[in-house]
């Protein structure tokens, strides 16, 4: 079964909370506060493979930033650290509400393995203090996000 079909099947299961699946050589972990028939209130989405992705780290980061469209704010590449094998993507323009900035942060790791971890944060405008917050995505948006990260056509 394909990554997309396996993920959709798990998202549509009646179980509450998060889950972990393996498909097409990738491990997907969804940490969710709530889940229903249409969406999830995620605290973290993680995609991992025990081998480096075929793309160069910079190319992977640029591709993901350009293709991920299901989030509230588009992502931009903030930093690529080739020696450490890590790239940081963040919301291009955070949402400001009640004096706090809300933004996504996606960390890509390409070393002997490939890892992508997405979280959403709320913080003050200086960035000195922040806290992880839940974010809601529809099942379709979650599947598209995972497919965009791993590069499945």
Backbone bond lengths (Angstrom), bond angles and torsions (degrees), N, CA, C in turn:
res aa  C-N    CA-C-N  psi(-1)  N-CA   C-N-CA  omega(-1)  CA-C   N-CA-C  phi
1 X - - - 1.441 - - 1.538 108.51 -
2 X 1.311 116.60 142.28 1.461 120.84 -177.55 1.527 111.15 -71.80
3 X 1.324 115.28 163.07 1.457 121.93 176.93 1.527 110.17 -56.74
4 X 1.325 116.60 -47.54 1.459 121.14 -178.01 1.529 111.58 -61.30
5 X 1.332 117.62 -46.52 1.468 120.84 -178.63 1.527 111.47 -66.42
6 X 1.321 116.82 -40.89 1.464 120.48 179.04 1.521 110.73 -63.73
7 X 1.318 116.33 -42.77 1.460 120.62 179.37 1.531 111.17 -65.35
8 X 1.323 116.74 -45.08 1.475 120.03 178.12 1.529 111.41 -60.75
9 X 1.314 116.64 -41.66 1.463 120.90 -179.90 1.526 110.22 -61.41
10 X 1.319 117.27 -44.26 1.465 120.60 -179.79 1.527 111.22 -68.07
11 X 1.332 117.05 -40.80 1.465 120.78 178.44 1.529 111.14 -62.41
12 X 1.320 117.73 -33.27 1.459 121.80 -178.68 1.520 113.90 -86.11
13 X 1.325 117.28 -2.71 1.471 119.17 178.70 1.528 108.82 -70.79
14 X 1.322 117.27 152.49 1.462 120.37 -175.86 1.530 114.81 -75.75
15 X 1.313 118.31 -3.20 1.467 121.04 -177.65 1.528 110.52 -67.57
16 X 1.302 116.23 148.17 1.460 122.66 179.24 1.532 110.04 -92.82
17 X 1.319 116.15 160.59 1.456 121.34 173.34 1.512 113.14 81.07
18 X 1.312 115.37 -160.03 1.455 121.60 -176.06 1.512 113.09 -87.71
19 X 1.332 114.59 -177.09 1.464 119.97 -179.71 1.521 110.38 -164.35
20 X 1.312 115.17 169.58 1.464 123.50 177.01 1.526 107.13 -133.21
21 X 1.332 115.85 132.42 1.466 119.98 175.07 1.518 109.04 -133.87
22 X 1.319 115.68 159.53 1.461 123.10 172.76 1.509 107.61 -124.83
23 X 1.337 116.29 130.75 1.462 120.39 179.22 1.515 109.32 -159.49
24 X 1.301 116.97 139.68 1.464 123.60 176.14 1.527 112.70 53.00
25 X 1.334 116.72 34.83 1.463 121.06 177.80 1.520 114.35 83.37
26 X 1.332 117.60 2.36 1.468 122.32 -178.91 1.522 109.58 -114.51
27 X 1.325 115.91 146.36 1.457 122.62 172.03 1.522 107.06 -109.18
28 X 1.326 116.39 125.62 1.456 121.38 179.87 1.522 107.42 -116.37
29 X 1.331 115.20 128.21 1.458 121.27 177.44 1.517 108.34 -121.90
30 X 1.311 115.04 127.20 1.458 121.56 177.79 1.520 107.04 -116.56
31 X 1.325 115.70 118.24 1.460 121.20 172.84 1.521 105.91 -99.28
32 X 1.325 116.17 117.92 1.463 120.04 -173.93 1.521 110.79 -133.99
33 X 1.330 114.69 135.64 1.459 120.06 174.07 1.519 109.99 -73.46
34 X 1.329 115.78 -40.18 1.458 121.40 -178.65 1.519 108.99 -142.21
35 X 1.328 114.12 155.47 1.462 120.22 177.86 1.506 107.97 -150.83
36 X 1.331 116.59 136.63 1.451 119.89 175.51 1.520 108.71 -134.26
37 X 1.309 117.51 -166.35 1.462 121.19 -174.52 1.525 113.34 -71.60
38 X 1.333 118.67 -12.42 1.470 121.47 -177.82 1.516 114.86 -119.46
39 X 1.344 117.88 -26.90 1.463 119.48 -171.13 1.523 111.88 -151.88
40 X 1.337 114.19 175.05 1.457 122.43 176.70 1.519 108.89 -136.33
41 X 1.331 116.36 142.43 1.460 121.85 169.42 1.523 105.83 -95.61
42 X 1.324 115.79 94.69 1.459 122.43 -173.68 1.526 112.07 -83.64
43 X 1.311 115.73 146.48 1.457 120.47 167.71 1.528 109.56 -107.00
44 X 1.334 115.98 -23.94 1.462 120.50 177.34 1.520 109.64 -163.85
45 X 1.318 115.03 144.49 1.462 121.79 172.85 1.520 105.93 -126.38
46 X 1.322 116.18 127.17 1.460 120.92 -178.14 1.530 109.67 -128.83
47 X 1.325 114.99 135.48 1.461 122.71 178.88 1.526 106.55 -126.38
48 X 1.338 116.75 127.56 1.470 119.09 -173.54 1.522 111.13 -142.82
49 X 1.320 114.54 146.30 1.466 122.10 175.82 1.518 107.87 -141.63
50 X 1.319 117.27 141.51 1.461 121.36 -177.42 1.523 112.98 -83.81
51 X 1.310 116.78 36.18 1.460 122.96 175.96 1.523 106.97 -155.84
52 X 1.325 117.58 152.96 1.465 118.09 178.24 1.520 111.09 -68.90
53 X 1.317 116.00 141.92 1.456 121.04 174.93 1.527 107.57 -63.17
54 X 1.316 117.85 152.96 1.467 121.73 -175.60 1.523 112.98 -63.11
55 X 1.333 116.89 -32.58 1.464 120.82 -176.56 1.522 112.13 -75.38
56 X 1.316 114.86 152.99 1.452 121.89 168.46 1.528 107.63 -62.57
57 X 1.317 118.23 151.29 1.457 122.24 -177.06 1.528 112.19 -58.08
58 X 1.314 118.44 -45.37 1.473 121.54 179.72 1.525 111.08 -62.73
59 X 1.316 116.78 -42.53 1.463 121.09 179.16 1.522 110.43 -65.22
60 X 1.324 117.15 -41.15 1.455 121.57 178.11 1.534 110.13 -60.52
61 X 1.330 116.09 -47.30 1.467 120.73 -179.31 1.530 110.88 -61.91
62 X 1.321 117.81 -44.48 1.472 120.88 179.80 1.529 111.05 -65.01
63 X 1.338 116.40 -41.66 1.466 119.91 179.89 1.525 111.00 -63.29
64 X 1.320 116.77 -45.51 1.459 120.44 -179.43 1.532 109.92 -64.21
65 X 1.319 117.54 -45.33 1.471 120.33 179.39 1.526 111.00 -59.80
66 X 1.317 117.43 -35.80 1.460 121.31 -179.11 1.511 115.20 -81.03
67 X 1.332 117.38 -21.44 1.466 119.07 -173.79 1.518 114.77 -106.06
68 X 1.321 118.39 -21.26 1.461 120.90 -179.44 1.526 108.37 -74.94
69 X 1.340 116.36 115.41 1.461 120.67 -177.13 1.524 113.21 -125.54
70 X 1.312 118.88 -1.97 1.455 120.94 -175.13 1.518 115.34 -90.94
71 X 1.329 117.80 3.81 1.455 121.20 179.32 1.524 109.87 -94.83
72 X 1.315 117.70 162.85 1.465 121.67 -179.02 1.530 110.64 -61.21
73 X 1.319 117.06 -42.73 1.467 121.19 178.06 1.524 109.01 -116.19
74 X 1.333 117.20 143.95 1.460 119.16 174.17 1.528 110.28 -67.22
75 X 1.324 115.77 155.40 1.463 121.14 179.05 1.516 110.81 -95.19
76 X 1.330 115.57 152.48 1.459 121.90 173.24 1.528 108.12 -133.88
77 X 1.313 116.04 151.67 1.461 120.81 177.59 1.524 107.53 -77.52
78 X 1.334 116.10 123.55 1.465 121.88 179.02 1.513 110.34 -93.79
79 X 1.335 115.95 -45.16 1.460 120.28 -175.76 1.519 109.92 -156.53
80 X 1.325 115.31 142.69 1.458 122.04 172.54 1.522 106.71 -125.47
81 X 1.320 117.41 119.90 1.464 122.79 178.98 1.527 107.20 -110.68
82 X 1.319 115.50 92.17 1.471 120.44 -177.03 1.527 112.31 -59.70
83 X 1.359 119.93 -45.35 1.467 118.60 -179.46 1.534 113.86 -58.98
84 X 1.337 116.60 -37.83 1.466 119.53 177.97 1.520 112.48 -84.57
85 X 1.337 117.00 -15.90 1.455 121.07 -179.64 1.513 112.95 74.40
86 X 1.350 117.57 32.31 1.463 121.01 -178.07 1.522 110.88 -129.01
87 X 1.323 114.43 145.20 1.467 121.29 175.63 1.517 107.72 -132.86
88 X 1.332 115.30 140.22 1.455 121.60 -179.95 1.517 109.21 -114.59
89 X 1.337 115.46 126.04 1.459 122.24 174.47 1.518 107.00 -117.32
90 X 1.340 115.61 144.15 1.459 121.09 179.21 1.504 109.44 -139.68
91 X 1.337 115.77 165.17 1.452 120.62 174.26 1.523 109.37 -54.74
92 X 1.334 115.74 134.11 1.465 120.04 179.66 1.518 111.17 -64.50
93 X 1.323 116.96 -40.46 1.463 122.34 178.08 1.521 107.52 -139.95
94 X 1.325 117.21 103.20 1.463 119.69 -178.26 1.524 112.30 -59.01
95 X 1.325 115.54 154.48 1.456 121.67 173.87 1.525 107.40 -84.34
96 X 1.331 117.20 127.86 1.458 121.27 178.84 1.516 108.28 -104.84
97 X 1.335 114.28 126.54 1.463 120.74 -178.01 1.524 108.02 -149.16
98 X 1.315 115.95 130.51 1.467 121.65 178.49 1.525 112.38 53.91
99 X 1.325 116.84 38.66 1.456 121.47 177.26 1.512 115.09 77.42
100 X 1.318 117.43 4.71 1.474 121.36 179.27 1.516 110.17 -116.17
101 X 1.314 115.25 148.26 1.460 121.69 174.50 1.523 107.91 -98.41
102 X 1.339 116.20 127.37 1.463 122.69 177.60 1.520 107.59 -108.73
103 X 1.336 116.79 129.19 1.460 119.89 -177.61 1.523 110.99 -151.55
104 X 1.337 114.37 154.58 1.464 121.98 174.76 1.518 108.63 -89.08
105 X 1.312 115.11 150.17 1.454 121.06 173.03 1.523 107.39 -135.48
106 X 1.314 115.78 123.03 1.462 121.92 179.25 1.519 108.15 -118.39
107 X 1.321 116.08 118.07 1.464 121.72 177.86 1.522 108.08 -102.10
108 X 1.321 115.83 123.89 1.463 122.02 175.86 1.521 108.19 -105.73
109 X 1.309 116.09 137.64 1.466 121.02 176.82 1.514 108.15 -128.49
110 X 1.326 115.71 126.53 1.465 120.98 177.11 1.523 107.61 -130.12
111 X 1.312 115.59 93.85 1.464 122.33 177.78 1.520 105.91 -124.36
112 X 1.314 117.99 -124.50 1.467 120.78 174.08 1.531 109.48 -77.09
113 X 1.328 116.05 -6.00 1.460 123.07 176.49 1.523 108.58 -139.78
114 X 1.314 116.70 174.82 1.467 122.53 178.32 1.518 107.94 -123.31
115 X 1.334 116.33 129.45 1.460 121.22 -179.40 1.523 108.61 -139.46
116 X 1.315 116.28 138.35 1.462 122.22 172.70 1.520 106.76 -132.83
117 X 1.332 116.52 127.60 1.458 121.40 -179.04 1.521 108.95 -128.56
118 X 1.329 115.92 123.67 1.461 122.02 -179.53 1.518 109.77 -111.88
119 X 1.343 114.65 131.58 1.466 122.23 174.06 1.522 108.14 -138.20
120 X 1.329 115.72 164.25 1.463 121.47 174.12 1.521 107.27 -120.79
121 X 1.323 115.96 139.20 1.452 121.73 -177.88 1.514 110.97 -124.14
122 X 1.331 115.03 154.73 1.458 123.17 170.07 1.515 106.08 -124.51
123 X 1.313 116.11 131.38 1.456 118.65 -178.68 1.507 112.05 -152.41
124 X 1.320 114.61 172.37 1.458 118.74 176.22 1.528 108.78 -74.37
125 X 1.299 115.59 168.36 1.466 119.90 -175.06 1.528 113.48 -65.92
126 X 1.324 118.10 -20.66 1.460 120.74 -179.72 1.524 111.50 -80.86
127 X 1.329 116.32 -20.20 1.459 120.15 -177.59 1.509 112.87 82.99
128 X 1.347 116.81 1.81 1.460 120.53 -178.02 1.522 112.02 -70.22
129 X 1.319 116.56 -38.07 1.462 120.45 179.53 1.523 109.17 -122.48
130 X 1.321 114.69 132.83 1.455 119.38 177.86 1.513 109.11 -148.71
131 X 1.339 114.64 158.80 1.452 120.50 177.18 1.525 108.33 -139.49
132 X 1.315 115.76 145.68 1.462 120.39 176.13 1.526 108.39 -71.89
133 X 1.327 115.98 138.01 1.463 121.68 179.31 1.521 109.20 -130.78
134 X 1.317 115.87 155.29 1.464 121.05 177.71 1.527 109.61 -72.85
135 X 1.324 115.91 152.11 1.462 121.70 176.72 1.520 108.13 -139.42
136 X 1.321 115.29 143.36 1.456 120.72 -174.84 1.525 109.92 -100.67
137 X 1.328 115.26 129.96 1.459 122.29 174.08 1.521 108.45 -131.66
138 X 1.318 116.05 142.98 1.461 119.40 173.69 1.526 108.88 -70.54
139 X 1.313 115.92 163.55 1.466 119.85 177.55 1.527 110.45 -59.52
140 X 1.331 116.92 -42.18 1.469 120.21 179.01 1.520 111.34 -60.72
141 X 1.332 117.42 -41.69 1.464 120.88 179.92 1.527 110.90 -66.12
142 X 1.329 117.49 -37.48 1.470 120.67 178.51 1.522 110.15 -64.71
143 X 1.325 116.99 -46.49 1.468 120.50 179.86 1.523 110.24 -61.23
144 X 1.330 117.58 -46.88 1.465 120.34 179.69 1.525 110.75 -61.47
145 X 1.329 117.55 -42.00 1.460 121.37 178.89 1.527 111.37 -59.10
146 X 1.325 116.92 -47.79 1.475 120.72 179.71 1.529 109.98 -63.19
147 X 1.314 117.43 -44.65 1.465 121.25 179.77 1.537 110.49 -62.29
148 X 1.333 117.35 -40.99 1.462 120.86 177.83 1.532 111.46 -63.53
149 X 1.310 116.93 -39.34 1.484 120.45 -179.73 1.516 111.30 -67.55
150 X 1.336 117.39 -47.17 1.463 119.43 -175.81 1.521 113.14 -80.83
151 X 1.334 116.88 -18.09 1.462 119.99 176.44 1.506 114.09 84.13
152 X 1.319 117.57 25.76 1.470 121.51 177.04 1.512 108.07 -79.95
153 X 1.334 115.94 133.35 1.469 119.57 177.97 1.505 111.29 -91.74
